[in-house]
Amino acid sequence: MMSASSPIGVFDSGLGGLTALRRLRREMPHEDFIYFGDTARIPYGGRDRETLMRFARGDIAFLQQFGVKAVLVACGTISSVLLEQIRGDYAIPLAGVIESAAAAAARATQNGRIGVWGTAASIASGAYARKLGALGYEQTVCLPCPKLVPLIESGHTGADDPQVREAVREYLEPVCAFGADTLILGCTHYPLLEEAIRAGTQRALRLIDSGGESASLLLETLRAQGLLRAQGTGKTRYFVSGRAEEFIRIGGRFLGEDLAGKVEQADAESFG
């Protein structure tokens, strides 16, 4: 039965959701977390709606076997394409990354021009443009960035990496030409390229970490429902559906901990 002592579930198509997990653990140090990275089926960004629905329900079902009290959908694609449709099907809170990131960008911009990077599916859904428009920000440039997730998942994240520099420069050009002063990193993988993004432009771009912003929103949701754990030291279990080597190497560096021996295998197909 769900209670304040129940863990929080987090899922993404790979290691990008660790950007959200890092903020969650900082803001909710007493909580236990179950993280699932669907590394066997990455990327989600180019998938059709039916496939994404199957993946999303399967990922949530995997986390529910641990009795989670909430799930953070730390995947921009699922958040933008499906979350509003499936949220009502579950008795636990499902938090996404769109609403909180759009609100943060609205607070951050000074000239009213906002850029969005996302997967092809996220951008095609129009979710960010609609959310920003509802907040009064009609001047946006929303760009699909299909090269970034494969680069990150294969270990290319450094600002001095030629492939990273080339891809980042390609996607920054329209943002800078548009005159944006704020850029939403609409896929939770993208903050892993923050150093490269900042090195790629002389503009003082305000970068919005969509996963990190969603962590703050989930904190408020759990507090309002009386589901925050008030004491104890939180623990995290990590699961992946594919090979764990890059997840351990890159994720460990990003989280500042050694993940060797801590990452467990999960069969994603058995749940969806």
C-alpha positions as a Markdown table, in Angstrom:
| # | Residue | x | y | z |
|---|---|---|---|---|
| 1 | Met | 0.0 | 0.0 | 0.0 |
| 2 | Met | 1.3 | 3.4 | -1.0 |
| 3 | Ser | 2.6 | 5.6 | 1.9 |
| 4 | Ala | 5.2 | 8.3 | 2.7 |
| 5 | Ser | 7.8 | 5.5 | 3.1 |
| 6 | Ser | 7.2 | 4.1 | -0.4 |
| 7 | Pro | 9.9 | 4.8 | -3.0 |
| 8 | Ile | 9.6 | 7.2 | -6.0 |
| 9 | Gly | 10.0 | 5.8 | -9.5 |
| 10 | Val | 11.9 | 7.6 | -12.3 |
| 11 | Phe | 12.2 | 6.4 | -15.9 |
| 12 | Asp | 13.7 | 7.5 | -19.1 |
| 13 | Ser | 14.9 | 5.9 | -22.4 |
| 14 | Gly | 18.4 | 5.8 | -21.1 |
| 15 | Leu | 20.7 | 7.8 | -18.7 |
| 16 | Gly | 19.2 | 11.3 | -19.4 |
| 17 | Gly | 16.8 | 10.9 | -16.5 |
| 18 | Leu | 19.7 | 11.0 | -14.2 |
| 19 | Thr | 19.7 | 14.7 | -14.6 |
| 20 | Ala | 16.3 | 14.7 | -12.9 |
| 21 | Leu | 17.3 | 12.1 | -10.4 |
| 22 | Arg | 20.2 | 14.2 | -9.2 |
| 23 | Arg | 17.9 | 17.1 | -8.4 |
| 24 | Leu | 15.4 | 14.8 | -6.8 |
| 25 | Arg | 18.0 | 13.4 | -4.4 |
| 26 | Arg | 19.2 | 16.8 | -3.5 |
| 27 | Glu | 15.8 | 18.2 | -2.8 |
| 28 | Met | 14.4 | 15.0 | -1.2 |
| 29 | Pro | 17.3 | 13.4 | 0.7 |
| 30 | His | 15.1 | 11.2 | 2.8 |
| 31 | Glu | 13.4 | 9.5 | -0.2 |
| 32 | Asp | 14.2 | 6.1 | -1.8 |
| 33 | Phe | 14.3 | 6.0 | -5.6 |
| 34 | Ile | 13.9 | 3.4 | -8.3 |
| 35 | Tyr | 15.5 | 4.4 | -11.5 |
| 36 | Phe | 14.8 | 2.6 | -14.8 |
| 37 | Gly | 16.7 | 3.4 | -18.0 |
| 38 | Asp | 15.3 | 1.6 | -21.0 |
| 39 | Thr | 18.7 | 1.4 | -22.7 |
| 40 | Ala | 17.7 | -1.6 | -24.9 |
| 41 | Arg | 15.1 | 0.5 | -26.8 |
| 42 | Ile | 16.7 | 3.9 | -26.9 |
| 43 | Pro | 16.0 | 6.3 | -28.5 |
| 44 | Tyr | 12.3 | 7.0 | -28.0 |
| 45 | Gly | 12.3 | 10.2 | -30.0 |
| 46 | Gly | 11.7 | 8.6 | -33.4 |
| 47 | Arg | 9.0 | 6.1 | -32.4 |
| 48 | Asp | 5.4 | 6.1 | -33.4 |
| 49 | Arg | 2.6 | 6.9 | -30.9 |
| 50 | Glu | 1.5 | 3.3 | -30.5 |
| 51 | Thr | 5.0 | 2.1 | -29.7 |
| 52 | Leu | 5.5 | 5.0 | -27.3 |
| 53 | Met | 2.3 | 4.1 | -25.5 |
| 54 | Arg | 3.4 | 0.5 | -25.1 |
| 55 | Phe | 6.8 | 1.5 | -23.8 |
| 56 | Ala | 5.4 | 4.1 | -21.4 |
| 57 | Arg | 2.9 | 1.7 | -19.9 |
| 58 | Gly | 5.5 | -1.0 | -19.6 |
| 59 | Asp | 8.0 | 1.3 | -17.9 |
| 60 | Ile | 5.4 | 2.4 | -15.4 |
| 61 | Ala | 4.3 | -1.2 | -14.8 |
| 62 | Phe | 7.9 | -2.1 | -14.1 |
| 63 | Leu | 8.2 | 0.7 | -11.5 |
| 64 | Gln | 4.9 | -0.2 | -9.9 |
| 65 | Gln | 6.1 | -3.6 | -8.9 |
| 66 | Phe | 8.2 | -1.8 | -6.3 |
| 67 | Gly | 5.1 | -0.1 | -4.8 |
| 68 | Val | 6.2 | 3.4 | -5.9 |
| 69 | Lys | 4.1 | 6.4 | -4.6 |
| 70 | Ala | 4.8 | 8.6 | -7.6 |
| 71 | Val | 6.5 | 8.4 | -11.0 |
| 72 | Leu | 8.6 | 11.1 | -12.6 |
| 73 | Val | 8.4 | 10.6 | -16.4 |
| 74 | Ala | 11.9 | 11.9 | -17.0 |
| 75 | Cys | 11.5 | 11.5 | -20.8 |
| 76 | Gly | 10.7 | 14.5 | -22.8 |
| 77 | Thr | 9.2 | 12.4 | -25.6 |
| 78 | Ile | 6.7 | 10.6 | -23.4 |
| 79 | Ser | 5.9 | 13.7 | -21.4 |
| 80 | Ser | 5.1 | 15.7 | -24.5 |
| 81 | Val | 3.3 | 13.1 | -26.6 |
| 82 | Leu | 1.4 | 10.9 | -24.1 |
| 83 | Leu | 1.4 | 12.1 | -20.5 |
| 84 | Glu | -1.8 | 14.1 | -20.5 |
| 85 | Gln | -3.6 | 11.1 | -22.1 |
| 86 | Ile | -2.4 | 8.4 | -19.6 |
| 87 | Arg | -2.2 | 10.4 | -16.3 |
| 88 | Gly | -5.8 | 9.7 | -15.4 |
| 89 | Asp | -5.3 | 5.9 | -15.7 |
| 90 | Tyr | -3.1 | 5.8 | -12.6 |
| 91 | Ala | -3.8 | 6.2 | -8.9 |
| 92 | Ile | -0.4 | 7.7 | -8.2 |
| 93 | Pro | 0.9 | 11.1 | -9.3 |
| 94 | Leu | 2.7 | 11.1 | -12.7 |
| 95 | Ala | 5.0 | 14.1 | -13.2 |
| 96 | Gly | 6.4 | 15.2 | -16.5 |
| 97 | Val | 8.9 | 17.7 | -17.7 |
| 98 | Ile | 7.0 | 20.0 | -20.0 |
| 99 | Glu | 4.9 | 22.3 | -17.7 |
| 100 | Ser | 7.6 | 23.0 | -15.1 |
| 101 | Ala | 10.3 | 23.7 | -17.8 |
| 102 | Ala | 8.0 | 26.1 | -19.7 |
| 103 | Ala | 7.2 | 27.9 | -16.4 |
| 104 | Ala | 10.9 | 28.2 | -15.6 |
| 105 | Ala | 11.7 | 29.6 | -19.0 |
| 106 | Ala | 9.0 | 32.2 | -18.7 |
| 107 | Arg | 10.5 | 33.3 | -15.4 |
| 108 | Ala | 14.0 | 33.3 | -16.8 |
| 109 | Thr | 13.6 | 35.2 | -20.1 |
| 110 | Gln | 14.2 | 38.9 | -20.3 |
| 111 | Asn | 13.5 | 39.5 | -23.9 |
| 112 | Gly | 10.6 | 37.1 | -24.4 |
| 113 | Arg | 12.4 | 35.0 | -27.0 |
| 114 | Ile | 12.7 | 31.3 | -25.9 |
| 115 | Gly | 14.3 | 28.4 | -27.7 |
| 116 | Val | 13.5 | 24.7 | -27.2 |
| 117 | Trp | 15.6 | 21.7 | -28.0 |
| 118 | Gly | 13.9 | 18.3 | -28.0 |
| 119 | Thr | 13.5 | 15.0 | -29.7 |
| 120 | Ala | 11.7 | 14.9 | -33.1 |
| 121 | Ala | 8.6 | 13.5 | -31.4 |
| 122 | Ser | 8.6 | 16.1 | -28.6 |
| 123 | Ile | 8.9 | 19.0 | -31.1 |
| 124 | Ala | 6.3 | 17.5 | -33.5 |
| 125 | Ser | 3.8 | 17.2 | -30.6 |
| 126 | Gly | 3.8 | 21.0 | -30.2 |
| 127 | Ala | 3.6 | 20.6 | -26.4 |
| 128 | Tyr | 6.3 | 23.1 | -25.5 |
| 129 | Ala | 4.9 | 25.7 | -28.0 |
| 130 | Arg | 1.4 | 25.3 | -26.6 |
| 131 | Lys | 2.6 | 25.6 | -22.9 |
| 132 | Leu | 4.7 | 28.7 | -23.7 |
| 133 | Gly | 2.0 | 30.2 | -25.7 |
| 134 | Ala | -0.5 | 29.8 | -22.9 |
| 135 | Leu | 2.0 | 31.7 | -20.7 |
| 136 | Gly | 2.0 | 34.5 | -23.2 |
| 137 | Tyr | 5.3 | 33.6 | -25.0 |
| 138 | Glu | 4.5 | 33.3 | -28.6 |
| 139 | Gln | 8.0 | 34.0 | -29.9 |
| 140 | Thr | 9.7 | 30.6 | -29.7 |
| 141 | Val | 11.9 | 28.5 | -31.9 |
| 142 | Cys | 11.5 | 24.8 | -31.3 |
| 143 | Leu | 14.1 | 22.5 | -32.8 |
| 144 | Pro | 14.3 | 18.7 | -33.1 |
| 145 | Cys | 17.9 | 17.6 | -32.2 |
| 146 | Pro | 18.1 | 14.0 | -33.4 |
| 147 | Lys | 21.9 | 13.8 | -33.2 |
| 148 | Leu | 22.3 | 14.5 | -29.5 |
| 149 | Val | 20.8 | 11.5 | -27.6 |
| 150 | Pro | 22.8 | 8.9 | -29.7 |
| 151 | Leu | 26.0 | 10.9 | -29.0 |
| 152 | Ile | 25.4 | 11.1 | -25.3 |
| 153 | Glu | 24.4 | 7.4 | -25.0 |
| 154 | Ser | 27.6 | 6.4 | -26.8 |
| 155 | Gly | 29.7 | 8.4 | -24.4 |
| 156 | His | 30.3 | 11.6 | -26.4 |
| 157 | Thr | 29.6 | 14.5 | -24.0 |
| 158 | Gly | 32.8 | 16.6 | -23.8 |
| 159 | Ala | 33.0 | 20.1 | -25.0 |
| 160 | Asp | 36.2 | 19.2 | -26.8 |
| 161 | Asp | 34.7 | 16.3 | -28.6 |
| 162 | Pro | 34.5 | 17.1 | -32.4 |
| 163 | Gln | 31.2 | 15.3 | -33.0 |
| 164 | Val | 29.6 | 17.1 | -30.0 |
| 165 | Arg | 31.0 | 20.5 | -31.1 |
| 166 | Glu | 29.6 | 20.1 | -34.6 |
| 167 | Ala | 26.1 | 18.9 | -33.5 |
| 168 | Val | 25.8 | 21.6 | -30.8 |
| 169 | Arg | 26.9 | 24.3 | -33.2 |
| 170 | Glu | 24.3 | 23.1 | -35.8 |
| 171 | Tyr | 21.5 | 23.3 | -33.2 |
| 172 | Leu | 22.6 | 26.6 | -31.6 |
| 173 | Glu | 22.7 | 28.6 | -34.9 |
| 174 | Pro | 18.9 | 28.9 | -35.3 |
| 175 | Val | 18.5 | 29.7 | -31.6 |
| 176 | Cys | 21.1 | 32.5 | -31.7 |
| 177 | Ala | 19.8 | 33.8 | -35.1 |
| 178 | Phe | 16.3 | 34.0 | -33.5 |
| 179 | Gly | 17.7 | 36.1 | -30.7 |
| 180 | Ala | 16.7 | 33.8 | -27.9 |
| 181 | Asp | 18.1 | 34.5 | -24.4 |
| 182 | Thr | 16.7 | 31.3 | -22.9 |
| 183 | Leu | 17.0 | 27.7 | -24.1 |
| 184 | Ile | 14.9 | 24.9 | -22.8 |
| 185 | Leu | 16.8 | 21.6 | -22.8 |
| 186 | Gly | 13.6 | 19.7 | -23.5 |
| 187 | Cys | 15.2 | 16.2 | -23.4 |
| 188 | Thr | 16.7 | 15.2 | -20.0 |
| 189 | His | 19.8 | 14.0 | -21.8 |
| 190 | Tyr | 20.8 | 17.4 | -22.9 |
| 191 | Pro | 22.0 | 18.9 | -19.6 |
| 192 | Leu | 24.9 | 16.4 | -19.9 |
| 193 | Leu | 26.1 | 18.7 | -22.8 |
| 194 | Glu | 25.8 | 21.9 | -20.8 |
| 195 | Glu | 29.6 | 22.6 | -21.0 |
| 196 | Ala | 29.6 | 22.1 | -24.7 |
| 197 | Ile | 26.5 | 24.3 | -25.2 |
| 198 | Arg | 28.1 | 27.2 | -23.2 |
| 199 | Ala | 31.3 | 26.8 | -25.1 |
| 200 | Gly | 29.4 | 26.9 | -28.4 |
| 201 | Thr | 28.1 | 30.4 | -28.1 |
| 202 | Gln | 29.2 | 33.8 | -26.8 |
| 203 | Arg | 25.6 | 34.6 | -26.0 |
| 204 | Ala | 24.6 | 34.5 | -22.3 |
| 205 | Leu | 21.9 | 31.9 | -22.8 |
| 206 | Arg | 19.9 | 30.9 | -19.8 |
| 207 | Leu | 19.7 | 27.1 | -19.9 |
| 208 | Ile | 16.6 | 25.4 | -18.5 |
| 209 | Asp | 17.1 | 21.9 | -17.2 |
| 210 | Ser | 13.7 | 20.2 | -17.9 |
| 211 | Gly | 14.4 | 17.3 | -15.6 |
| 212 | Gly | 15.6 | 19.4 | -12.8 |
| 213 | Glu | 12.6 | 21.7 | -12.9 |
| 214 | Ser | 10.2 | 18.7 | -12.9 |
| 215 | Ala | 11.9 | 17.4 | -9.7 |
| 216 | Ser | 10.9 | 20.6 | -7.9 |
| 217 | Leu | 7.3 | 20.3 | -9.1 |
| 218 | Leu | 7.1 | 16.7 | -7.9 |
| 219 | Leu | 8.4 | 17.8 | -4.5 |
| 220 | Glu | 5.5 | 20.2 | -4.2 |
| 221 | Thr | 3.0 | 17.5 | -5.3 |
| 222 | Leu | 4.1 | 15.0 | -2.7 |
| 223 | Arg | 4.1 | 17.7 | 0.0 |
| 224 | Ala | 0.6 | 18.7 | -0.8 |
| 225 | Gln | -0.5 | 15.0 | -0.6 |
| 226 | Gly | 1.3 | 14.3 | 2.7 |
| 227 | Leu | 3.6 | 11.8 | 1.0 |
| 228 | Leu | 7.0 | 13.2 | 1.8 |
| 229 | Arg | 9.3 | 11.1 | 3.9 |
| 230 | Ala | 10.5 | 13.1 | 6.8 |
| 231 | Gln | 13.5 | 11.2 | 8.0 |
| 232 | Gly | 16.1 | 8.6 | 7.1 |
| 233 | Thr | 18.8 | 8.4 | 4.5 |
| 234 | Gly | 17.4 | 7.7 | 1.0 |
| 235 | Lys | 18.7 | 4.9 | -1.2 |
| 236 | Thr | 18.6 | 4.4 | -5.0 |
| 237 | Arg | 18.3 | 1.3 | -7.0 |
| 238 | Tyr | 19.2 | 1.5 | -10.7 |
| 239 | Phe | 17.9 | -0.8 | -13.5 |
| 240 | Val | 18.6 | -0.8 | -17.2 |
| 241 | Ser | 17.2 | -3.0 | -20.0 |
| 242 | Gly | 20.3 | -3.1 | -22.1 |
| 243 | Arg | 24.1 | -3.0 | -21.6 |
| 244 | Ala | 25.1 | -1.1 | -18.5 |
| 245 | Glu | 28.7 | -0.1 | -19.3 |
| 246 | Glu | 28.1 | 3.4 | -20.7 |
| 247 | Phe | 25.3 | 4.0 | -18.1 |
| 248 | Ile | 27.8 | 3.1 | -15.3 |
| 249 | Arg | 30.6 | 5.2 | -16.7 |
| 250 | Ile | 28.7 | 8.4 | -17.8 |
| 251 | Gly | 26.0 | 8.2 | -15.1 |
| 252 | Gly | 28.6 | 7.6 | -12.3 |
| 253 | Arg | 30.6 | 10.6 | -13.5 |
| 254 | Phe | 27.5 | 12.8 | -13.6 |
| 255 | Leu | 26.1 | 11.7 | -10.2 |
| 256 | Gly | 29.6 | 11.7 | -8.6 |
| 257 | Glu | 29.4 | 8.1 | -7.4 |
| 258 | Asp | 30.7 | 4.8 | -8.5 |
| 259 | Leu | 27.9 | 2.8 | -10.0 |
| 260 | Ala | 29.9 | -0.3 | -10.6 |
| 261 | Gly | 28.0 | -3.3 | -9.2 |
| 262 | Lys | 24.9 | -1.1 | -8.5 |
| 263 | Val | 23.1 | -1.4 | -11.8 |
| 264 | Glu | 20.7 | -4.2 | -12.2 |
| 265 | Gln | 19.2 | -5.8 | -15.3 |
| 266 | Ala | 15.5 | -5.6 | -16.2 |
| 267 | Asp | 13.6 | -7.2 | -19.1 |
| 268 | Ala | 11.6 | -4.3 | -20.5 |
| 269 | Glu | 9.8 | -6.4 | -23.0 |
| 270 | Ser | 8.2 | -8.5 | -20.2 |
| 271 | Phe | 6.3 | -5.4 | -19.1 |
| 272 | Gly | 5.5 | -3.8 | -22.5 |
